[in-house]
């Protein structure tokens, strides 16, 4: 039994650490991708597809033994889990493990494939609970003011937003959404210096992270874009925008 199959056998509702272990196993292991068209390496090769709740998934199996058990009559290709994840999430496709098994197997959404591709230790475990920091009791006016002051002196910063993020697995944190005019190495270094200058004013014991607002796959950036107004906006006179939030989006 492969490491993926061992982890898969222990996944259970309400046990996020077990699902996290499965993601780690997928990152380091191999999967047998089922091809609907073509053969491995051919220009017309195409993964199979499944629609589950309006979301697309590519089916796979977790070993040669599971391939035989599935009875799949067409071609397949063996790939590294991390590489498969990187290819699928950019198209917003998930990965469905062993759909032939009793119960239908298990699906890994594209957001979790993005974590596998980008680093499970770098990207927070979902589903995420994202709220206004004030709604979570986080008062950090001095930190925001210092950030706004530092952003005003950092020309690469277009706007700053904020949110409180509670991962499904791990500690919550305050995140700062960065709208940048460019993402060159020099710009990234300027942002690092800005955050370094402001961090001493952050509330004690509160972890702080950043997210690029330009990332089209990051759920925190998407939430910030849809539900918040910047607390610093270079396009507003003086750079400081409102500290309030618009009405919540329903649904």
C-alpha positions in Angstrom: 0.0 0.0 0.0 1.4 3.4 -1.0 1.8 6.3 1.4 -1.1 8.1 -0.4 -3.3 5.0 0.1 -2.4 4.8 3.8 -3.2 8.5 4.3 -6.4 8.2 2.3 -7.6 5.3 4.5 -7.4 7.5 7.5 -9.2 10.6 6.2 -12.4 11.3 8.2 -14.8 14.2 8.6 -13.8 16.5 11.4 -10.2 15.4 11.3 -8.4 18.1 9.3 -5.0 16.9 10.3 -5.6 13.6 8.6 -6.6 15.3 5.3 -3.5 17.4 5.7 -1.5 14.2 5.9 -3.0 13.1 2.7 -2.0 16.3 1.0 1.6 15.8 2.2 1.5 12.3 0.8 0.2 13.5 -2.6 2.9 16.1 -2.7 5.6 13.5 -2.4 3.9 10.6 -4.2 2.7 9.5 -7.6 -0.7 9.1 -9.1 -2.0 7.2 -12.2 -3.8 9.8 -14.3 -6.6 8.3 -16.5 -6.5 9.5 -20.1 -9.8 9.9 -22.0 -8.0 10.7 -25.3 -4.6 9.8 -26.7 -1.6 8.2 -25.1 1.2 9.4 -22.8 3.2 12.1 -24.5 0.9 12.4 -27.6 -0.3 15.8 -28.6 -3.9 14.8 -28.2 -3.5 13.3 -24.7 -6.3 14.5 -22.4 -7.2 13.6 -18.9 -10.6 12.2 -18.0 -13.0 14.5 -16.4 -15.7 14.5 -13.7 -18.2 17.1 -12.7 -19.0 17.2 -9.0 -21.3 19.9 -7.7 -20.4 22.1 -10.7 -16.7 21.7 -10.2 -14.3 19.9 -12.5 -12.0 17.1 -11.4 -9.5 14.9 -13.2 -9.8 11.3 -12.1 -6.8 9.2 -11.0 -5.9 6.1 -9.1 -3.3 5.7 -6.5 -1.4 2.6 -7.5 -1.0 0.0 -10.2 -3.2 -2.3 -8.1 -6.0 0.3 -8.1 -5.6 0.8 -11.8 -6.3 -2.9 -12.3 -9.2 -2.8 -9.9 -10.7 0.2 -11.7 -11.0 -1.7 -15.0 -10.0 1.4 -16.9 -9.8 0.4 -20.5 -7.9 3.3 -22.0 -4.4 4.7 -21.6 -3.0 6.2 -18.4 0.1 8.2 -17.4 2.0 8.1 -14.1 2.9 11.5 -12.7 4.4 13.1 -9.7 1.7 14.5 -7.4 3.2 18.0 -7.1 3.6 18.3 -10.9 0.0 17.1 -11.5 -1.3 19.6 -8.9 0.6 22.5 -10.5 -0.9 21.7 -13.9 -4.5 21.2 -12.7 -5.0 24.1 -10.3 -4.1 26.7 -12.9 -7.2 25.6 -14.8 -9.2 25.4 -11.6 -9.5 21.6 -11.8 -9.3 19.4 -8.8 -8.1 15.8 -8.5 -10.4 12.9 -7.7 -8.7 9.8 -6.1 -10.0 6.3 -6.8 -13.5 7.1 -8.1 -14.1 3.4 -8.7 -13.9 2.5 -5.0 -17.0 1.9 -2.9 -18.2 5.3 -1.8 -16.8 7.0 -4.9 -13.3 7.9 -3.7 -12.3 11.3 -2.6 -11.9 14.7 -4.3 -9.1 17.2 -3.7 -10.3 20.7 -4.8 -8.1 22.9 -6.9 -7.4 25.3 -4.0 -5.7 22.4 -2.1 -3.8 21.4 -5.3 -2.5 25.0 -5.3 -1.2 24.4 -1.8 0.5 21.2 -2.8 2.2 23.0 -5.8 3.2 26.1 -3.8 4.1 24.5 -0.6 1.8 23.2 2.2 3.9 25.0 4.8 3.5 28.3 2.9 -0.2 28.4 2.0 -2.9 28.1 4.7 -5.2 25.1 4.9 -8.7 25.6 3.8 -11.5 26.0 4.0 -10.6 29.4 5.4 -12.8 31.5 7.6 -12.2 35.1 6.6 -13.6 38.0 8.5 -12.9 41.7 9.4 -10.2 41.8 12.0 -12.4 43.9 14.3 -15.1 41.2 14.1 -12.6 38.8 15.6 -11.6 41.3 18.3 -8.4 42.3 16.7 -7.7 46.0 17.3 -4.6 47.2 15.5 -5.1 50.9 14.7 -1.5 51.8 15.5 -0.3 49.1 13.2 -2.5 50.2 10.3 -1.5 53.8 10.8 2.2 52.9 10.8 1.7 50.7 7.7 -0.1 53.6 5.9 2.7 55.9 6.8 5.3 53.5 5.5 3.2 52.7 2.4 3.0 56.5 1.6 6.9 56.5 1.5 7.0 53.3 -0.6 6.1 54.3 -4.2 5.4 50.7 -5.3 2.4 50.4 -3.0 -0.9 51.3 -4.7 -3.3 50.2 -1.8 -3.4 48.1 1.4 -6.3 46.0 2.7 -6.7 43.8 5.8 -8.5 40.6 7.0 -8.4 38.1 9.7 -7.9 34.5 8.5 -8.6 31.3 10.4 -7.3 28.2 8.5 -8.9 24.9 8.9 -5.6 23.6 10.3 -3.1 25.9 12.0 -3.2 29.3 13.8 -5.2 32.3 12.7 -3.4 35.4 11.4 -3.9 39.0 10.3 -3.2 39.3 6.6 -2.4 42.5 4.7 -3.5 42.6 1.0 -0.9 44.3 -1.2 -1.9 46.2 -4.4 1.4 46.8 -6.1 2.3 48.8 -9.2 4.8 46.2 -10.2 6.2 42.9 -8.8 9.9 43.3 -9.7 12.6 42.1 -7.3 13.2 45.7 -6.3 9.5 46.1 -5.5 9.4 43.0 -3.4 12.4 44.2 -1.4 10.7 47.6 -0.9 7.6 45.8 0.4 9.7 43.7 2.7 11.3 46.8 4.2 7.9 48.5 4.6 6.5 45.5 6.5 9.7 45.2 8.6 9.3 48.9 9.6 5.6 48.5 10.6 5.7 45.1 12.3 6.8 46.4 15.7 3.5 48.2 16.0 1.4 45.0 15.4 -0.6 43.7 18.4 1.4 41.4 20.6 0.9 37.7 19.9 -0.8 38.3 16.5 0.8 36.6 13.5 0.9 38.8 10.4 1.1 37.7 6.8 0.8 39.3 3.4 -1.0 38.4 0.2 -0.6 39.8 -3.4 -3.9 41.2 -4.6 -2.9 40.4 -8.1 -3.0 36.6 -7.4 -6.1 35.3 -9.3 -6.0 32.0 -7.4 -5.7 33.2 -3.8 -9.0 33.0 -1.9 -7.9 35.6 0.7 -7.0 38.1 -2.1 -10.4 37.4 -3.8 -12.2 38.0 -0.5 -10.4 41.2 0.1 -11.1 42.4 -3.4 -14.8 41.7 -3.2 -15.6 42.7 0.4 -13.2 45.4 1.6 -12.1 48.9 0.9 -8.4 49.8 1.3 -7.2 51.4 4.6 -4.5 52.9 2.4 -5.1 54.0 -1.1 -2.6 56.1 -3.0 -5.4 57.3 -5.3 -7.2 58.9 -2.4 -6.1 62.3 -1.2 -3.5 61.8 1.5 -3.4 58.1 0.8 -5.6 57.1 3.8 -9.0 55.6 2.9 -11.8 54.6 5.2 -11.3 52.0 7.9 -14.8 50.6 7.4 -16.0 47.8 5.3 -18.8 47.7 2.7 -21.9 45.7 3.4 -21.2 42.0 3.4 -21.9 40.1 0.2 -24.7 37.6 0.8 -24.3 34.0 -0.2 
